[in-house]
Amino acid sequence: MLIDDYLPQYDVSERHGTHVAASCEATYSAIWTANLANAPVARMLLALRALPGALGRGVAGLRALRTRGTRPITLATFQQRGFQLLAELPPTELVIGVEGKFWRPTGNLCTPPATSFRSQRATPGTARGVWNFHLHARADGTTDLTTETRVHCADTSVRRRFLPYWYLIRPASGMIRRAMLREIRRTAEGDAPGRE
C-alpha cells in the first residue's frame, strides 16, 4: 500500500473499514466530494478539537470556528488546514500527511511538501501522521473501503508528550473516522444523508 512508502514505522495506528455498494470509481470520487463532517458527532468532535486554538484568538477565533461549523468539510478542507496530499493512485488509494505538535491547542502544523515528507525525517520536536483511504474491488462490483491513521514521533520527548494525548483522543478519533466512512458510503451509494 502507498501508506507504507510514507510511514512504514509508527508509534500508533488506527484502522476502520466499511463495505460500499458502489464501484471503486464511484467510491473514490465520493472520498473527495463527501462532507466528512456531515454527521453531528463528527462535526462536534472536530469543533472541540479546534476550540482551544479558537479561544486563543479571542472573539475573532470563535467567530471563525462558528463559520467553519456551517461549511462542508472535504479532503480539500483538510488540505487548506495544513494537511498535504502525499500520493494518489485512483481508484485504489490516496494518502495525506501532516506534521506538527498535535498535542498543543493549535497543533503547530509544519507539514513539508510530499517530496520532502517521503525523503526526510520529521523535524525534531514534532510528530508525523499519515492517513489513507484504500479501496478494494469485490467481484460483485462493490467496494471494501478502509482508512488507516498512523503517527510516528520524531524522538523520545515527543513520544512522552504525544502518547497521553493519543490515548485521550483515540476514542473520538475512531468515532470521527467511522462517521467519515459512513458519509463516503452514503455519497457513493447516492443515499440520503440521514440514513444509516
C-alpha positions as MATLAB code, in Angstrom:
seq = 'MLIDDYLPQYDVSERHGTHVAASCEATYSAIWTANLANAPVARMLLALRALPGALGRGVAGLRALRTRGTRPITLATFQQRGFQLLAELPPTELVIGVEGKFWRPTGNLCTPPATSFRSQRATPGTARGVWNFHLHARADGTTDLTTETRVHCADTSVRRRFLPYWYLIRPASGMIRRAMLREIRRTAEGDAPGRE';
ca = [
       0.000    0.000    0.000;
       1.105    3.575   -0.641;
       0.856    4.427    3.045;
       3.826    2.108    3.668;
       6.005    4.282    1.420;
       5.391    7.334    3.604;
       5.275    5.961    7.141;
       6.383    2.317    7.340;
       7.296    2.645   11.035;
       4.953    4.252   13.512;
       4.178    4.529   17.198;
       0.384    4.279   16.986;
      -2.154    3.307   14.356;
      -5.880    3.019   13.949;
      -7.835    1.306   11.168;
     -11.520    1.271   10.237;
     -13.499   -0.068    7.291;
     -16.868   -0.331    5.617;
     -18.486   -2.056    2.660;
     -19.803    0.210   -0.091;
     -22.493   -0.905   -2.542;
     -20.842    1.038   -5.360;
     -17.833    0.688   -7.653;
     -14.319    1.690   -6.663;
     -14.551    4.603   -9.106;
     -17.741    5.957   -7.528;
     -16.349    5.406   -4.031;
     -13.052    7.106   -4.862;
     -14.925   10.109   -6.232;
     -17.034   10.206   -3.066;
     -13.889   10.370   -0.915;
     -13.176   13.759   -2.499;
     -16.725   15.127   -2.550;
     -18.368   13.801    0.625;
     -18.971   16.152    3.536;
     -16.739   14.312    6.003;
     -18.297   16.144    8.951;
     -21.916   15.720    7.930;
     -22.600   13.508   10.938;
     -23.315   15.636   14.027;
     -20.868   13.637   16.155;
     -18.012   14.224   13.678;
     -18.781   17.947   13.402;
     -18.950   18.302   17.187;
     -15.702   16.405   17.803;
     -13.834   18.345   15.106;
     -15.120   21.599   16.612;
     -13.986   20.514   20.084;
     -10.507   19.807   18.691;
     -10.398   23.287   17.121;
     -11.844   25.079   20.179;
      -8.601   25.618   22.166;
      -6.945   27.261   19.165;
     -10.027   29.393   18.528;
     -10.128   30.512   22.167;
      -6.506   31.574   21.873;
      -7.524   34.003   19.109;
     -10.348   35.511   21.154;
     -13.665   36.631   19.691;
     -12.346   36.504   16.111;
     -11.294   32.878   16.620;
     -14.695   31.907   17.994;
     -16.460   33.604   15.072;
     -14.217   31.785   12.613;
     -14.937   28.478   14.353;
     -18.686   29.097   14.210;
     -18.476   29.952   10.495;
     -16.371   26.852    9.843;
     -19.018   24.760   11.545;
     -21.603   25.645    8.899;
     -19.481   24.678    5.887;
     -18.929   21.199    4.453;
     -15.607   19.593    5.339;
     -13.983   17.719    2.462;
     -10.460   16.470    1.867;
      -9.772   19.842    0.252;
     -10.686   21.482    3.579;
      -8.085   19.351    5.366;
      -5.512   20.427    2.784;
      -6.363   24.081    3.429;
      -5.753   23.451    7.139;
      -2.216   22.087    6.755;
      -2.527   18.504    5.513;
      -0.674   17.536    2.312;
      -1.780   15.115   -0.387;
       1.201   12.756   -0.457;
       0.199   10.152   -3.019;
      -2.772    9.153   -5.094;
      -3.467    6.029   -7.124;
      -7.075    6.344   -8.341;
      -9.275    4.418   -7.705;
      -7.229    2.339   -5.254;
      -5.631    4.555   -2.612;
      -4.791    8.059   -1.531;
      -2.535    9.179    1.292;
      -2.468   12.517    3.091;
       0.039   13.605    5.694;
       0.564   16.131    8.441;
       3.406   17.107   10.739;
       3.293   19.175   13.896;
       2.789   19.218   17.625;
      -0.696   17.699   17.672;
      -0.905   17.688   21.458;
      -0.826   21.506   21.538;
      -4.053   23.535   21.217;
      -3.247   24.849   17.725;
      -1.386   21.749   16.545;
       1.579   23.865   15.398;
       1.449   22.295   11.932;
       4.601   22.434    9.819;
       3.841   19.815    7.159;
       6.519   19.557    4.474;
       5.701   19.064    0.778;
       5.099   15.489   -0.385;
       8.622   15.062   -1.801;
      10.260   16.066    1.493;
       7.725   14.124    3.550;
       8.908   10.899    1.974;
      12.645   11.582    1.826;
      13.357   13.477    5.049;
      12.855   12.680    8.709;
      10.335   14.582   10.813;
      11.517   17.820   12.380;
      12.807   17.222   15.928;
      10.099   18.006   18.477;
       7.230   17.055   16.146;
       5.139   14.044   15.229;
       4.292   12.980   11.710;
       0.944   11.476   10.785;
      -0.379    9.805    7.656;
      -3.935    8.938    6.814;
      -5.106    6.864    3.876;
      -8.202    5.615    2.158;
      -7.725    2.236    0.497;
     -10.278    0.666   -1.845;
     -10.578   -2.985   -2.830;
     -12.959   -4.054   -5.591;
     -15.143   -7.077   -4.912;
     -16.179   -9.482   -7.652;
     -19.792   -8.279   -7.373;
     -18.816   -4.697   -8.306;
     -18.940   -3.341   -4.759;
     -16.050   -1.946   -2.732;
     -14.343   -2.568    0.569;
     -13.179    0.828    1.860;
     -10.679    1.161    4.701;
      -8.928    4.087    6.317;
      -5.805    3.896    8.408;
      -4.149    6.560   10.537;
      -0.524    6.220   11.627;
       1.610    8.533   13.749;
       5.358    8.468   14.281;
       7.041   10.623   16.936;
      10.361   12.203   15.973;
      12.018   11.486   19.314;
      11.509   10.167   22.837;
      10.477   13.520   24.316;
       7.760   13.884   21.654;
       6.574   10.346   22.373;
       6.196   11.253   26.065;
       4.021   14.245   25.123;
       2.088   12.656   22.282;
       1.104    9.257   23.719;
      -1.041   10.599   26.614;
      -2.774   12.903   24.111;
      -3.339    9.970   21.733;
      -4.865    7.731   24.386;
      -7.156   10.576   25.404;
      -8.386   11.399   21.883;
      -8.258    7.932   20.316;
     -11.927    7.056   21.017;
     -13.046   10.359   19.468;
     -10.680    9.878   16.536;
     -12.235    6.488   15.870;
     -15.742    7.939   16.018;
     -14.759   10.632   13.507;
     -13.182    8.109   11.109;
     -16.226    5.807   11.261;
     -18.574    8.767   10.643;
     -16.437    9.811    7.653;
     -16.592    6.309    6.194;
     -20.384    6.275    6.565;
     -20.640    9.610    4.775;
     -18.385    8.445    1.934;
     -20.508    5.302    1.633;
     -23.743    7.337    1.531;
     -22.327    9.676   -1.090;
     -21.053    6.820   -3.258;
     -24.291    4.908   -2.980;
     -26.395    8.009   -3.576;
     -28.236    7.635   -0.239;
     -29.930   10.448    1.615;
     -27.591   11.997    4.225;
     -29.720   10.948    7.203;
     -29.794    7.203    6.505;
     -27.646    4.780    8.480;
];
